Structures are given as C-alpha cells and as structure tokens.
Amino acid sequence: MRLRVGVILWAMSWIPYGLILGLSGVWLTLSWGFEVLLGIVGIALAGTAFASAVKAKGWRGAPQVAWDSLLHGATID
C-alpha cells in the first residue's frame, strides 16, 4: 500500500497546480513548494517500501516484488 500511495503522490507532484489555477506571485511559489513536498513524500513512501523488497528478496527479485505490490496490492515480506 505504501508503494502505491508513494507512486501516486510522486505522480501528483508533476501536475502544475499553480498554472492550472492561474496563480501568480507568492501563491505560485507556494503551490510550487507544495508540488515539491508531494514529490519528496511520495519518494520517501515508495522508497521505504522498495527498500523492504530489496531486503526481503535481494536486488534481483526486488523489481518483481515491487511490481506485484504496485499492481495487485501484494504485501512486501
């Protein structure tokens, strides 16, 4: 679940909220900061989930475990 949420948050960080909402000045800067924060939190969540996959299955098995977790919601043991 952490991997899914992390990937979703990271993907949401690429949406230009300030431009979509027509913001300018300090509000545009704050919306940009919000986007950066979303990306960092998303990478942190997904990174911890992927790190546990590496610990459980090693580097060779980690991509398959992470992909299964992302698509099917399987837990990373």
C-alpha positions as a printed Julia matrix, in Angstrom:
77×3 Matrix{Float64}:
  0.0     0.0     0.0
  2.86    2.41    0.78
  4.3     1.82   -2.65
  1.02    2.68   -4.36
  0.47    5.81   -2.29
  4.07    6.88   -2.82
  3.87    6.48   -6.58
  0.54    8.34   -6.7
  1.9    11.23   -4.62
  5.04   11.4    -6.76
  2.93   11.44   -9.94
  0.69   14.16   -8.48
  3.76   16.3    -7.87
  4.16   16.69  -11.63
  0.76   18.41  -12.02
  1.3    22.19  -12.37
 -1.35   23.28   -9.86
 -0.28   26.92   -9.92
 -0.67   27.18  -13.68
 -3.96   25.27  -13.71
 -5.4    27.54  -11.02
 -3.96   30.68  -12.62
 -1.92   31.66   -9.57
  0.83   34.25   -9.58
  3.31   35.79   -7.2
  3.67   34.28   -3.76
  0.78   31.86   -4.33
  2.52   30.4    -7.37
  5.66   29.92   -5.29
  3.67   28.24   -2.51
  1.96   25.9    -4.96
  5.36   25.0    -6.41
  6.61   24.26   -2.9
  3.55   22.06   -2.35
  4.35   20.13   -5.53
  7.95   19.59   -4.38
  6.72   18.44   -0.97
  4.33   15.96   -2.61
  7.19   14.54   -4.64
  9.51   14.18   -1.66
  6.86   12.49    0.48
  5.95   10.18   -2.41
  9.55    9.17   -2.98
 10.03    8.6     0.75
  6.98    6.34    1.0
  7.74    4.38   -2.15
 11.43    4.2    -1.28
 10.83    2.61    2.11
  8.53    0.02    0.53
 11.07   -0.74   -2.19
 13.87   -0.95    0.39
 11.97   -3.63    2.27
 11.55   -5.53   -1.02
 15.31   -5.37   -1.56
 15.93   -6.66    1.96
 13.43   -9.49    1.53
 14.24  -10.71   -1.98
 17.58   -9.15   -2.9
 18.27   -6.81   -5.79
 17.35   -9.34   -8.46
 13.94  -10.18   -7.0
 13.01   -6.7    -5.8
 11.63   -5.3    -9.09
  9.23   -8.23   -9.46
  8.05   -7.96   -5.86
  7.63   -4.18   -6.16
  5.73   -4.52   -9.45
  3.41   -7.16   -7.95
  2.85   -4.91   -4.95
  2.05   -1.95   -7.18
 -0.36   -3.8    -9.44
 -2.01   -6.32   -7.14
 -1.51   -4.83   -3.7
  0.53   -7.78   -2.52
  2.44   -7.15    0.67
  6.2    -6.99    0.56
  7.55   -9.54    3.01
